[in-house]
């Protein structure tokens, strides 16, 4: 009976180690085709983090192709992009309360709508619910300073943030 008990304990320990190993490797997102990235800045004492995934152009038509104009886009790939701010901030002069929010966009040729939604942890835009929007702002797309093969979010210390992909940049202002 003691041998059976000892064997069972060893088997249980091996199963635990196997599950733990699988869980850790499943959480490694760096090998995804659209790897994770973060943009961070301290803007006048306010910590700002934008967490997102970086899809690549891969010789595809991005704007009004892979990403259609006039439809809600997850603003990156994989899980919804999210922003976290340590204090209330203004985005293009509209207030976003301290907290963590998903970011969705509605791209357009002349204007984009940037959406900040209270459900920050979700996959893509499949369960996006406009009833949970906290803030919407508009921004004008411009020609990017260079070609961005991967979707890239930039934030500088002056508070200018931008979504950059292919030849497009969509800047918006973060202020106190």
C-alpha positions in Angstrom: 0.0 0.0 0.0 2.9 2.3 0.8 4.4 1.7 -2.7 1.1 2.5 -4.4 0.8 5.7 -2.3 4.3 6.8 -3.1 3.8 6.0 -6.8 0.6 8.0 -6.8 2.3 11.0 -5.2 5.1 10.9 -7.8 2.6 10.7 -10.6 0.6 13.5 -9.2 3.8 15.7 -8.9 4.7 14.9 -12.5 1.2 15.9 -13.7 1.4 19.1 -11.8 4.8 19.9 -13.3 3.5 19.1 -16.8 0.5 21.4 -16.4 2.6 24.2 -15.0 5.1 23.9 -17.9 2.3 23.9 -20.5 0.7 26.9 -18.8 3.9 28.9 -18.8 4.7 28.1 -22.4 1.1 29.0 -23.4 1.5 32.4 -21.8 4.7 33.1 -23.9 3.3 35.5 -26.5 6.6 36.5 -28.1 6.5 33.7 -30.7 3.1 34.9 -32.1 3.0 36.1 -35.7 1.8 39.4 -34.2 4.1 39.8 -31.1 3.2 41.8 -28.0 4.5 45.3 -27.5 4.1 48.2 -25.0 4.4 51.9 -25.3 5.0 53.8 -22.0 5.6 57.4 -21.0 5.4 59.7 -18.0 3.5 62.8 -19.1 3.7 65.5 -16.4 3.8 62.9 -13.6 1.0 60.7 -15.2 2.1 57.2 -16.1 0.6 56.0 -19.4 0.9 52.5 -20.8 -0.5 51.2 -24.0 -0.3 47.4 -24.5 -0.9 45.9 -28.0 0.1 43.3 -30.5 2.0 44.1 -33.7 0.5 42.6 -36.9 2.7 43.0 -40.0 1.9 44.4 -43.5 3.3 41.2 -45.3 2.6 42.8 -48.7 -1.1 43.1 -47.9 -3.4 46.1 -48.6 -4.0 47.3 -45.1 -6.3 50.4 -45.2 -9.7 49.7 -46.6 -8.4 46.1 -47.2 -7.3 44.0 -44.2 -8.6 46.9 -42.0 -11.9 48.1 -43.5 -12.9 51.8 -43.3 -16.0 52.5 -41.2 -15.9 49.4 -39.1 -14.7 48.8 -35.5 -11.1 47.5 -35.5 -9.3 46.0 -32.5 -6.4 48.4 -33.2 -3.6 45.8 -33.5 -4.0 42.0 -33.3 -4.9 39.3 -30.8 -6.2 40.6 -27.5 -7.8 44.1 -27.6 -5.2 46.9 -27.2 -5.5 48.6 -23.8 -4.4 51.8 -22.2 -3.8 52.4 -18.5 -3.5 55.9 -17.0 -2.4 56.6 -13.4 -4.6 59.7 -13.1 -7.4 61.4 -15.1 -6.1 62.6 -18.4 -7.3 64.5 -21.4 -7.2 62.9 -24.8 -7.6 65.5 -27.5 -9.1 67.7 -24.7 -11.7 65.2 -23.6 -11.4 63.6 -20.1 -10.5 59.9 -19.6 -10.7 58.9 -15.9 -7.9 57.2 -14.2 -8.0 53.4 -15.0 -7.5 50.8 -17.7 -9.5 50.6 -20.9 -9.5 48.7 -24.2 -8.9 50.8 -27.3 -10.9 50.3 -30.5 -10.8 52.4 -33.6 -13.0 53.1 -36.5 -10.6 53.9 -39.3 -11.6 56.3 -42.1 -9.7 57.8 -45.0 -10.2 61.4 -43.6 -10.9 60.8 -39.9 -10.6 58.1 -37.3 -12.7 57.5 -34.2 -10.7 56.3 -31.2 -12.9 54.4 -28.6 -11.9 53.8 -25.0 -14.1 51.0 -23.5 -14.4 49.8 -19.9 -14.0 46.2 -20.9 -10.2 46.2 -21.3 -9.6 42.4 -21.2 -11.1 40.8 -24.3 -10.1 39.0 -27.5 -10.2 41.3 -30.5 -13.4 43.2 -31.1 -15.6 40.2 -31.3 -17.4 41.1 -28.0 -17.0 44.8 -28.3 -20.1 46.6 -26.7 -20.5 50.3 -27.5 -22.7 50.5 -24.3 -19.4 50.2 -22.4 -17.6 53.0 -24.1 -16.2 55.6 -21.7 -14.9 58.0 -24.3 -14.7 58.6 -28.0 -12.4 61.1 -29.7 -11.6 61.8 -33.3 -8.2 62.1 -34.9 -6.9 62.9 -38.4 -4.7 60.3 -40.1 -1.5 61.7 -41.7 1.3 60.3 -43.8 3.8 58.5 -41.5 7.4 59.7 -41.2 8.5 56.2 -42.5 7.1 52.9 -43.6 6.0 50.8 -40.5 6.0 47.1 -41.4 4.5 46.3 -38.0 1.7 48.2 -36.2 3.5 50.4 -33.8 2.3 52.7 -31.0 4.5 55.7 -30.0 4.1 58.0 -27.1 6.5 60.9 -26.4 7.1 62.8 -23.2 5.2 65.8 -24.6 2.1 63.7 -24.7 1.8 63.0 -28.4 0.7 59.5 -29.0 0.2 57.8 -32.4 -0.9 54.6 -34.0 1.5 53.9 -36.9 1.2 51.2 -39.6 2.2 51.0 -43.2 2.3 54.6 -44.4 -0.3 56.0 -42.0 0.1 57.7 -38.6 -2.9 58.6 -36.4 -1.7 61.1 -33.7 -3.7 62.2 -30.7 -2.8 64.3 -27.6 -2.5 63.1 -24.0 -2.4 65.9 -21.5 -3.2 66.6 -17.8 
